[in-house]
């Protein structure tokens, strides 16, 4: 490659311009990416808190229904009358009708709950809502029975589950998945005397959450876990490894601004967590970091395209600028070469550089002229 002055200047200008643009692009990506990440995390925190508070309101509504039932002496009296009476007796029928009327009044026209079940210790269950039957079941076989009794009257929110006894009464357009709030109610000696179960449609409780995620144009997803690490939302079956990853992320790094890599999808994700002491649920807002930073990538791509055009123009100008400097030098070099043709044999020989190194050739020419001047003086 010829080592001309023009080439040296052109390469130097090109490197300076290229490095300047590269440093600018990197600084812009780091700065703007950091701002977008912080804004996204703030928005995710607000979303997680909003969803958590909305779910608190839904569970509080069920809890209010449960407290209205438990603090009604008339409801308790009629329930135990039904439980201890023959189903065909006049007293049992009257108590059952009165109990249904009271429970329907508590549920209200707005259907604060879809179903209420009252269980006694012998397995008698009275229903009000879509199922108004009085039945005898094995109450100890209920999945939450021991936990509810162990809480001594404190509310217990079950995980989402199907209820075959209610599915037959559900309309075709409703989900057959339900969520229950249960409480044990004590007798006068503060011993567990029965259990109350207040039931609501799962999709009714999470309707606003579904609406929120469906309206968003970004990749934000919501996950909800209870205090036992069970996934409450969404109900679709997923890998246990993924649930474990999100639970650990929520506990250890849910407040970290850095992204975590999803072990299943290998996608970097940002996570924000809002925990509710009332429900015991942890609500997670999760976003794909690539989607969060996409505006930066799009802008950077357009900017780099424009900067490429600017770079080409700048390189062209640098080439022209280098040429204005090197053309006079090139003329001077040609004049020196022409002068060599008329020198006599006594003149010192000037070096020859086959690779056409202009700078070295000029240096050799000046050295040759110096020697000629010294020889002439001698």
C-alpha positions as CSV (number, residue, x, y, z in Angstrom):
1,X,0.0,0.0,0.0
2,X,1.5,3.4,-0.9
3,X,2.5,5.4,2.1
4,X,1.6,8.8,0.8
5,X,1.1,11.9,2.9
6,X,-2.5,12.2,1.5
7,X,-3.2,8.6,2.6
8,X,-1.8,9.2,6.1
9,X,-3.9,12.3,6.5
10,X,-7.0,10.6,5.1
11,X,-6.7,7.6,7.5
12,X,-6.0,9.9,10.5
13,X,-9.1,12.0,9.7
14,X,-11.2,8.9,9.2
15,X,-10.2,7.3,12.5
16,X,-10.9,10.5,14.4
17,X,-14.3,10.9,12.9
18,X,-15.2,7.2,13.3
19,X,-14.0,7.1,16.9
20,X,-15.9,10.3,17.7
21,X,-19.1,8.9,16.3
22,X,-18.6,5.5,18.0
23,X,-18.0,7.1,21.4
24,X,-21.0,9.3,20.9
25,X,-23.3,6.4,19.9
26,X,-22.1,4.3,22.9
27,X,-22.6,7.3,25.3
28,X,-26.0,8.0,23.9
29,X,-27.1,4.3,24.2
30,X,-25.8,4.1,27.8
31,X,-27.4,7.4,28.9
32,X,-30.8,7.0,27.1
33,X,-30.9,3.2,27.9
34,X,-30.4,4.0,31.6
35,X,-33.2,6.6,31.5
36,X,-35.6,4.3,29.7
37,X,-34.8,1.4,32.1
38,X,-35.5,3.6,35.1
39,X,-38.7,4.9,33.7
40,X,-39.8,1.4,32.8
41,X,-39.0,0.2,36.3
42,X,-41.0,3.1,37.9
43,X,-43.9,2.3,35.6
44,X,-43.7,-1.4,36.4
45,X,-43.6,-0.6,40.2
46,X,-46.8,1.5,39.8
47,X,-48.5,-1.2,37.8
48,X,-47.5,-3.9,40.4
49,X,-48.8,-1.8,43.2
50,X,-52.0,-0.9,41.4
51,X,-52.7,-4.6,40.6
52,X,-51.9,-5.6,44.2
53,X,-54.3,-2.9,45.6
54,X,-57.0,-3.9,43.2
55,X,-56.7,-7.6,44.3
56,X,-56.7,-6.5,47.9
57,X,-60.1,-4.8,47.2
58,X,-61.5,-7.9,45.7
59,X,-60.4,-10.1,48.6
60,X,-61.5,-7.5,51.1
61,X,-65.0,-7.7,49.5
62,X,-65.1,-11.4,50.2
63,X,-63.7,-10.9,53.7
64,X,-66.5,-8.3,54.4
65,X,-69.1,-10.9,53.3
66,X,-67.5,-13.5,55.6
67,X,-67.4,-11.1,58.6
68,X,-71.1,-10.2,58.0
69,X,-72.0,-13.9,58.1
70,X,-69.9,-14.7,61.2
71,X,-71.1,-11.7,63.2
72,X,-74.7,-12.5,62.6
73,X,-76.0,-14.5,65.5
74,X,-79.2,-15.2,63.6
75,X,-77.3,-16.8,60.7
76,X,-75.4,-19.0,63.1
77,X,-78.5,-20.0,65.0
78,X,-80.4,-21.0,61.9
79,X,-77.4,-22.8,60.4
80,X,-77.0,-25.0,63.5
81,X,-80.7,-25.5,63.6
82,X,-80.6,-26.9,60.0
83,X,-77.4,-28.9,60.8
84,X,-79.0,-30.6,63.8
85,X,-82.5,-31.1,62.3
86,X,-83.9,-33.7,60.0
87,X,-84.0,-32.3,56.4
88,X,-87.7,-33.1,56.1
89,X,-88.7,-31.6,59.4
90,X,-90.8,-28.4,59.5
91,X,-88.3,-26.8,61.8
92,X,-85.4,-27.7,59.5
93,X,-87.1,-26.5,56.4
94,X,-88.1,-23.2,58.0
95,X,-84.6,-22.7,59.3
96,X,-83.2,-23.5,55.9
97,X,-85.4,-21.0,54.1
98,X,-84.6,-18.3,56.7
99,X,-80.9,-19.1,56.4
100,X,-81.0,-18.7,52.6
101,X,-82.8,-15.4,52.9
102,X,-80.2,-14.0,55.3
103,X,-77.3,-15.2,53.2
104,X,-78.9,-13.8,50.0
105,X,-79.3,-10.5,51.8
106,X,-75.6,-10.5,52.7
107,X,-74.5,-11.4,49.1
108,X,-76.7,-8.6,47.9
109,X,-77.9,-7.7,44.4
110,X,-74.4,-6.9,43.2
111,X,-73.3,-10.5,43.9
112,X,-70.4,-9.7,46.3
113,X,-69.9,-13.4,46.3
114,X,-71.2,-16.2,44.0
115,X,-71.5,-18.8,46.7
116,X,-71.5,-19.2,50.4
117,X,-71.0,-22.6,52.2
118,X,-71.4,-23.2,55.9
119,X,-69.9,-26.4,57.3
120,X,-70.3,-27.9,60.7
121,X,-68.0,-30.4,62.3
122,X,-70.1,-33.4,61.3
123,X,-69.9,-32.6,57.6
124,X,-73.3,-30.9,57.2
125,X,-73.0,-28.2,54.6
126,X,-75.6,-25.5,53.8
127,X,-75.2,-23.5,50.5
128,X,-76.5,-20.2,49.4
129,X,-76.0,-18.6,46.0
130,X,-76.1,-20.8,42.9
131,X,-76.1,-23.9,45.0
132,X,-78.7,-23.9,47.8
133,X,-78.6,-27.5,48.8
134,X,-78.1,-29.0,52.2
135,X,-75.7,-31.9,52.0
136,X,-73.5,-34.1,54.1
137,X,-69.9,-34.5,53.0
138,X,-66.6,-35.6,54.3
139,X,-65.5,-32.2,55.5
140,X,-62.0,-33.4,56.5
141,X,-61.3,-34.3,52.9
142,X,-61.4,-30.6,51.9
143,X,-57.9,-29.5,50.8
144,X,-57.8,-26.5,53.1
145,X,-59.6,-28.0,56.1
146,X,-56.6,-28.4,58.5
147,X,-55.1,-25.1,57.6
148,X,-58.3,-23.2,58.2
149,X,-58.8,-24.8,61.6
150,X,-55.2,-24.1,62.5
151,X,-55.6,-20.4,61.8
152,X,-58.2,-20.1,64.6
153,X,-60.6,-17.7,62.7
154,X,-58.0,-15.8,60.7
155,X,-58.9,-15.6,57.0
156,X,-57.5,-18.2,54.6
157,X,-57.4,-17.5,50.8
158,X,-57.3,-20.7,48.8
159,X,-55.4,-21.3,45.6
160,X,-57.6,-21.2,42.4
161,X,-59.4,-24.5,41.8
162,X,-62.2,-26.1,40.0
163,X,-65.3,-26.9,42.0
164,X,-67.4,-29.7,40.4
165,X,-70.3,-29.1,42.7
166,X,-70.6,-25.5,41.3
167,X,-69.6,-26.2,37.7
168,X,-73.0,-27.7,36.9
169,X,-74.7,-24.4,37.9
170,X,-72.2,-22.2,36.0
171,X,-73.2,-20.6,32.7
172,X,-71.4,-21.6,29.6
173,X,-69.6,-18.2,29.2
174,X,-68.1,-18.3,32.7
175,X,-64.9,-20.0,33.9
176,X,-65.3,-23.0,36.1
177,X,-62.3,-21.9,38.2
178,X,-63.1,-20.4,41.6
179,X,-61.2,-18.8,44.5
180,X,-62.3,-19.2,48.1
181,X,-61.9,-17.2,51.3
182,X,-62.4,-19.4,54.4
183,X,-62.7,-18.8,58.1
184,X,-63.3,-21.0,61.1
185,X,-65.9,-19.8,63.5
186,X,-65.8,-20.7,67.2
187,X,-68.5,-21.5,69.7
188,X,-69.0,-19.7,73.0
189,X,-66.0,-21.6,74.4
190,X,-63.8,-20.3,71.6
191,X,-63.5,-23.8,70.1
192,X,-63.8,-24.3,66.3
193,X,-67.5,-25.0,65.7
194,X,-67.6,-24.8,61.9
195,X,-66.1,-23.3,58.8
196,X,-67.4,-20.6,56.5
197,X,-66.4,-20.6,52.8
198,X,-67.1,-17.6,50.6
199,X,-66.5,-18.2,46.9
200,X,-66.1,-16.0,43.9
201,X,-65.4,-16.6,40.2
202,X,-61.7,-16.5,39.5
203,X,-62.1,-14.4,36.4
204,X,-64.2,-12.0,38.3
205,X,-61.4,-11.3,40.8
206,X,-58.8,-11.0,38.1
207,X,-60.9,-9.3,35.4
208,X,-59.2,-5.9,35.9
209,X,-55.8,-7.6,35.8
210,X,-56.6,-9.3,32.5
211,X,-57.9,-6.0,31.1
212,X,-54.7,-4.2,32.2
213,X,-52.4,-6.6,30.5
214,X,-54.4,-6.9,27.4
215,X,-54.5,-3.1,26.9
216,X,-50.7,-2.7,27.1
217,X,-48.8,-2.6,23.9
218,X,-45.5,-3.6,25.5
219,X,-44.3,-7.0,26.8
220,X,-45.4,-6.5,30.4
221,X,-46.8,-9.6,32.1
222,X,-48.2,-10.0,35.6
223,X,-47.7,-12.9,37.9
224,X,-49.2,-13.4,41.4
225,X,-47.9,-15.8,44.0
226,X,-49.3,-16.5,47.5
227,X,-47.2,-16.7,50.7
228,X,-46.7,-20.4,50.2
229,X,-45.1,-19.9,46.8
230,X,-48.1,-21.1,44.8
231,X,-48.9,-19.3,41.6
232,X,-52.3,-17.6,41.8
233,X,-52.2,-15.8,38.5
234,X,-52.2,-16.8,35.7
235,X,-53.6,-20.3,36.1
236,X,-52.0,-21.8,32.9
237,X,-49.7,-24.6,33.8
238,X,-46.0,-23.7,33.4
239,X,-42.6,-25.1,34.2
240,X,-41.9,-25.4,37.9
241,X,-38.4,-24.1,37.2
242,X,-39.9,-20.9,35.9
243,X,-42.0,-20.4,39.0
244,X,-39.0,-21.0,41.2
245,X,-37.0,-18.5,39.2
246,X,-39.6,-15.8,39.6
247,X,-40.0,-16.5,43.4
248,X,-36.3,-16.2,43.9
249,X,-36.1,-13.1,41.8
250,X,-38.9,-11.5,43.8
251,X,-37.3,-12.3,47.1
252,X,-33.7,-11.5,46.2
253,X,-33.5,-9.0,43.4
254,X,-37.0,-7.8,42.7
255,X,-35.8,-4.3,43.5
256,X,-32.7,-4.5,41.4
257,X,-32.4,-2.2,38.3
258,X,-30.4,-4.8,36.5
259,X,-32.0,-7.4,34.2
260,X,-32.3,-11.1,35.1
261,X,-32.0,-13.8,32.5
262,X,-35.1,-16.0,32.2
263,X,-33.8,-19.6,32.5
264,X,-36.4,-21.0,30.0
265,X,-36.6,-18.3,27.3
266,X,-33.0,-16.9,27.9
267,X,-34.5,-13.4,27.6
268,X,-33.2,-10.6,29.9
269,X,-36.1,-9.4,32.1
270,X,-36.8,-6.5,34.4
271,X,-38.9,-7.4,37.5
272,X,-40.8,-5.3,40.1
273,X,-42.6,-6.8,43.0
274,X,-45.4,-5.4,45.2
275,X,-46.3,-7.5,48.3
276,X,-49.6,-7.2,50.1
277,X,-49.6,-7.9,53.9
278,X,-53.4,-8.2,53.8
279,X,-53.6,-11.0,51.2
280,X,-50.1,-12.4,51.6
281,X,-49.8,-12.2,47.8
282,X,-46.8,-11.0,45.9
283,X,-47.6,-9.3,42.6
284,X,-44.8,-9.2,40.0
285,X,-44.6,-7.0,36.9
286,X,-42.2,-8.5,34.4
287,X,-41.0,-6.9,31.2
288,X,-38.6,-8.0,28.4
289,X,-35.7,-5.6,28.6
290,X,-35.2,-5.8,24.8
291,X,-38.7,-4.4,24.3
292,X,-38.1,-1.7,26.9
293,X,-34.9,-0.6,25.1
294,X,-36.3,-1.0,21.6
295,X,-37.0,2.7,21.2
296,X,-33.3,3.3,21.8
297,X,-32.3,0.7,19.3
298,X,-34.7,2.1,16.7
299,X,-33.5,5.7,17.2
300,X,-29.9,4.6,17.3
301,X,-30.3,2.7,14.1
302,X,-31.8,5.7,12.3
303,X,-29.2,7.9,13.8
304,X,-26.3,5.6,12.7
305,X,-27.7,5.6,9.2
306,X,-27.7,9.4,9.1
307,X,-24.3,9.5,10.8
308,X,-23.0,7.1,8.1
309,X,-24.0,9.5,5.5
310,X,-22.4,12.3,7.5
311,X,-19.3,10.1,7.9
312,X,-19.1,9.5,4.1
313,X,-19.4,13.3,3.5
314,X,-16.8,14.0,6.2
315,X,-14.4,11.5,4.8
316,X,-14.8,13.0,1.4
317,X,-14.1,16.4,2.8
318,X,-11.1,15.1,4.7
319,X,-9.8,13.6,1.4
320,X,-10.2,16.9,-0.3
321,X,-8.6,18.7,2.7
322,X,-5.7,16.3,2.6
323,X,-5.3,16.8,-1.1
324,X,-5.0,20.6,-0.7
325,X,-2.1,20.0,1.6
326,X,-0.3,17.2,-0.3
327,X,-0.6,18.5,-3.9
328,X,2.0,21.3,-3.4
329,X,4.2,18.8,-1.6
330,X,3.8,16.4,-4.5
331,X,4.8,19.2,-7.0
332,X,7.8,19.9,-4.8
333,X,8.7,16.2,-4.9
334,X,8.4,16.1,-8.7
335,X,10.6,19.1,-9.0
336,X,13.3,17.4,-6.9
337,X,13.0,14.3,-9.0
338,X,13.5,16.4,-12.2
339,X,16.5,18.0,-10.7
340,X,18.1,14.6,-10.2
341,X,18.2,14.1,-13.9
342,X,20.6,17.0,-14.5
343,X,23.0,16.3,-11.6
344,X,26.6,15.2,-12.3
345,X,28.1,12.0,-11.2
346,X,30.0,13.7,-8.4
347,X,26.7,14.4,-6.5
348,X,25.9,12.0,-3.6
349,X,23.4,9.4,-4.6
350,X,19.9,9.8,-3.1
351,X,18.1,6.7,-1.6
352,X,15.5,4.9,-3.6
353,X,12.3,3.7,-2.0
354,X,10.4,1.2,-4.1
355,X,7.2,1.4,-1.9
356,X,6.7,5.0,-2.8
357,X,6.9,6.4,0.8
358,X,6.5,10.1,0.2
359,X,7.6,11.2,3.6
360,X,10.8,9.2,3.5
361,X,11.5,10.2,0.0
362,X,11.1,13.9,0.8
363,X,13.4,13.4,3.8
364,X,16.0,11.7,1.6
365,X,15.6,14.6,-1.0
366,X,16.3,17.2,1.6
367,X,19.3,15.2,2.9
368,X,20.6,15.0,-0.7
369,X,20.2,18.7,-1.1
370,X,22.1,19.3,2.2
371,X,24.9,17.1,1.0
372,X,25.0,18.9,-2.4
373,X,25.3,22.3,-0.7
374,X,28.1,21.1,1.6
375,X,29.9,19.6,-1.3
376,X,29.6,22.8,-3.3
377,X,31.1,24.9,-0.4
378,X,34.0,22.5,-0.1
